[in-house]
Amino acid sequence: GLKEGKPFGTEESRLAWFVGLGTIPIGVIGLLFKSAIKTSLRSLYVISASLIVLAVVLFIVERVAKQRRTLADLTLKDGLLIGAWQALALIPGSSRSGSAITGGLALGLRREDAARYSFLLSIPSTTLAGLLQLKDFFEATQRPETVMLVVGTVVSFIAGLAAISCMLAFVRSRSMLAFVVYRIVLGGLLIGLLQAGVLQP
């Protein structure tokens, strides 16, 4: 067995490694498909379909998932698989937290454990996204003042983590049904507005 102090010797160290490695999928896929994510996938039809399809997937997974495993049972393979689920958030209209939680539930994690791991995964992925935006900023010919950008980035980062934390605190003890209904209604509304010509794709 692994001894204390080894990379995978404690639950905390395992989680730290799993979170780091679980961030690789969203980072690699995000870089490979960066242009498509910013252009062709920005269609409101893609966003609407993403809202509805992932809501249905979440609903089914939560209903059939065993929800017996805890974070102590998490393996490296589980961490990478949940990281792959999180990468679905690169599709506009998807939810990073929702995708990661769905992946955790699909692997048999209890809702509260899937939510906790999703929150931990959000930290490096949110930081990575912020760094990529800073890269774009420094490459741009026209840009806002650096102070304003730094303040905006920090406030956005803190607000984002706070929002994720509040949402995950809610789903730890409650069904995800409210989010499923919200996504389906919003997706259906967008499709209706597109079909009526009120919105353009």
C-alpha positions as CSV (number, residue, x, y, z in Angstrom):
1,G,0.0,0.0,0.0
2,L,1.0,3.6,-0.3
3,K,2.4,5.4,2.7
4,E,1.5,8.7,4.1
5,G,3.3,11.5,2.3
6,K,3.3,9.7,-1.1
7,P,1.5,11.4,-4.0
8,F,-1.6,9.2,-3.6
9,G,-1.1,8.4,0.1
10,T,-4.0,10.3,1.5
11,E,-7.5,11.2,0.2
12,E,-6.5,14.9,0.0
13,S,-3.4,14.2,-2.0
14,R,-5.3,11.9,-4.3
15,L,-8.0,14.5,-4.9
16,A,-5.4,17.1,-5.6
17,W,-3.8,14.9,-8.3
18,F,-7.1,13.8,-9.7
19,V,-8.3,17.4,-10.0
20,G,-5.1,18.4,-11.7
21,L,-5.2,15.5,-14.2
22,G,-9.0,15.9,-14.6
23,T,-8.4,19.4,-15.9
24,I,-6.4,18.1,-18.8
25,P,-9.3,17.1,-21.1
26,I,-11.0,20.6,-21.0
27,G,-7.7,22.3,-21.5
28,V,-6.6,20.2,-24.4
29,I,-10.0,20.2,-26.2
30,G,-10.4,23.9,-25.5
31,L,-7.1,24.7,-27.2
32,L,-7.8,22.3,-30.1
33,F,-11.2,23.6,-30.9
34,K,-10.8,27.2,-29.7
35,S,-11.7,28.7,-33.1
36,A,-14.8,26.5,-33.6
37,I,-16.0,27.3,-30.0
38,K,-15.8,31.0,-30.7
39,T,-17.4,30.9,-34.2
40,S,-19.5,28.1,-35.6
41,L,-20.6,26.6,-32.3
42,R,-22.0,30.0,-31.2
43,S,-25.2,29.4,-33.1
44,L,-28.3,29.8,-31.0
45,Y,-29.5,26.5,-32.4
46,V,-26.4,24.8,-31.0
47,I,-27.0,26.5,-27.7
48,S,-30.6,25.5,-27.6
49,A,-29.9,21.9,-28.5
50,S,-27.1,21.8,-25.9
51,L,-29.5,23.2,-23.2
52,I,-32.1,20.5,-23.9
53,V,-30.0,17.5,-24.6
54,L,-27.7,17.8,-21.6
55,A,-30.8,18.5,-19.4
56,V,-32.3,15.2,-20.6
57,V,-29.0,13.4,-20.1
58,L,-28.7,14.8,-16.5
59,F,-32.3,13.8,-15.7
60,I,-31.7,10.2,-16.9
61,V,-28.3,9.8,-15.2
62,E,-29.7,11.1,-11.9
63,R,-32.6,8.7,-12.0
64,V,-30.5,5.6,-12.8
65,A,-27.3,6.4,-10.9
66,K,-26.6,4.3,-7.8
67,Q,-25.2,7.3,-5.8
68,R,-23.4,5.1,-3.3
69,R,-19.7,6.0,-3.8
70,T,-17.9,8.8,-2.0
71,L,-14.8,10.8,-2.9
72,A,-12.8,8.3,-0.9
73,D,-13.7,5.7,-3.5
74,L,-12.6,7.9,-6.4
75,T,-9.9,6.5,-8.7
76,L,-7.6,8.2,-11.2
77,K,-9.7,6.8,-14.0
78,D,-12.9,8.3,-12.4
79,G,-11.1,11.7,-12.1
80,L,-10.2,11.7,-15.8
81,L,-13.6,10.5,-16.9
82,I,-15.4,13.3,-14.9
83,G,-12.8,15.7,-16.4
84,A,-13.9,14.5,-19.8
85,W,-17.6,15.1,-18.9
86,Q,-16.6,18.6,-17.7
87,A,-15.1,19.2,-21.2
88,L,-18.7,19.1,-22.6
89,A,-19.0,22.6,-21.1
90,L,-17.0,23.9,-24.0
91,I,-20.1,23.5,-26.1
92,P,-22.0,26.8,-25.8
93,G,-25.2,26.3,-23.8
94,S,-23.6,23.7,-21.6
95,S,-22.9,24.0,-17.9
96,R,-19.5,23.2,-16.6
97,S,-20.8,22.3,-13.1
98,G,-23.8,20.4,-14.5
99,S,-21.6,18.4,-16.9
100,A,-19.1,17.5,-14.2
101,I,-21.9,16.5,-11.7
102,T,-23.5,14.4,-14.4
103,G,-20.2,12.6,-14.9
104,G,-19.8,12.0,-11.2
105,L,-23.3,10.7,-10.9
106,A,-22.8,8.4,-13.9
107,L,-19.9,6.9,-12.1
108,G,-22.0,6.2,-9.0
109,L,-20.9,9.1,-6.8
110,R,-23.4,10.5,-4.3
111,R,-24.8,13.8,-5.3
112,E,-23.0,15.7,-2.6
113,D,-19.6,14.1,-3.5
114,A,-20.2,14.7,-7.2
115,A,-20.9,18.3,-6.4
116,R,-17.8,18.7,-4.2
117,Y,-15.6,17.2,-6.9
118,S,-17.2,19.5,-9.5
119,F,-16.4,22.5,-7.4
120,L,-12.8,21.4,-7.0
121,L,-12.5,20.9,-10.8
122,S,-13.9,24.4,-11.3
123,I,-10.9,26.1,-9.7
124,P,-8.1,25.1,-12.2
125,S,-10.4,25.2,-15.2
126,T,-11.7,28.7,-14.4
127,T,-8.2,29.9,-13.7
128,L,-7.1,28.4,-17.1
129,A,-9.9,30.2,-18.9
130,G,-8.9,33.5,-17.3
131,L,-5.3,33.0,-18.3
132,L,-6.3,32.4,-21.9
133,Q,-8.4,35.6,-21.9
134,L,-5.4,37.5,-20.6
135,K,-3.3,36.0,-23.4
136,D,-5.9,37.3,-25.9
137,F,-5.8,40.7,-24.2
138,F,-2.1,41.1,-24.5
139,E,-2.3,40.1,-28.2
140,A,-5.1,42.5,-29.0
141,T,-4.3,45.9,-30.7
142,Q,-7.1,47.7,-28.9
143,R,-7.7,46.9,-25.3
144,P,-8.9,48.4,-22.0
145,E,-6.6,49.7,-19.3
146,T,-4.6,47.0,-17.6
147,V,-5.9,48.0,-14.1
148,M,-9.5,47.8,-15.3
149,L,-8.9,44.4,-16.8
150,V,-7.2,43.0,-13.7
151,V,-10.0,44.3,-11.4
152,G,-12.6,42.9,-13.8
153,T,-10.9,39.5,-14.0
154,V,-10.5,39.2,-10.2
155,V,-14.1,40.2,-9.5
156,S,-15.4,37.9,-12.2
157,F,-13.3,35.0,-10.9
158,I,-14.5,35.5,-7.3
159,A,-18.1,36.0,-8.4
160,G,-18.0,32.9,-10.6
161,L,-16.6,30.7,-7.7
162,A,-19.2,32.1,-5.3
163,A,-22.0,31.3,-7.8
164,I,-20.7,27.8,-8.4
165,S,-20.4,27.3,-4.6
166,C,-24.0,28.4,-4.0
167,M,-25.4,26.2,-6.8
168,L,-23.4,23.2,-5.5
169,A,-24.6,23.8,-2.0
170,F,-28.1,23.6,-3.3
171,V,-27.8,20.4,-5.3
172,R,-25.9,18.5,-2.5
173,S,-29.2,17.8,-0.7
174,R,-31.8,18.4,-3.5
175,S,-32.7,17.0,-6.8
176,M,-31.3,18.4,-10.0
177,L,-34.8,18.5,-11.4
178,A,-35.0,22.3,-11.1
179,F,-32.0,22.8,-13.3
180,V,-33.3,20.2,-15.8
181,V,-36.7,22.0,-16.1
182,Y,-34.9,25.4,-16.4
183,R,-32.6,24.2,-19.2
184,I,-35.4,22.6,-21.2
185,V,-37.7,25.6,-20.8
186,L,-34.9,28.0,-21.8
187,G,-33.9,25.8,-24.7
188,G,-37.4,25.5,-25.9
189,L,-38.0,29.2,-25.6
190,L,-34.9,30.0,-27.7
191,I,-36.0,27.6,-30.4
192,G,-39.5,29.1,-30.5
193,L,-38.0,32.6,-30.8
194,L,-35.7,31.4,-33.6
195,Q,-38.5,29.8,-35.5
196,A,-40.6,32.9,-35.1
197,G,-37.8,35.0,-36.5
198,V,-37.5,37.1,-33.4
199,L,-33.9,36.0,-32.9
200,Q,-31.3,35.2,-35.6
201,P,-29.1,32.1,-35.3
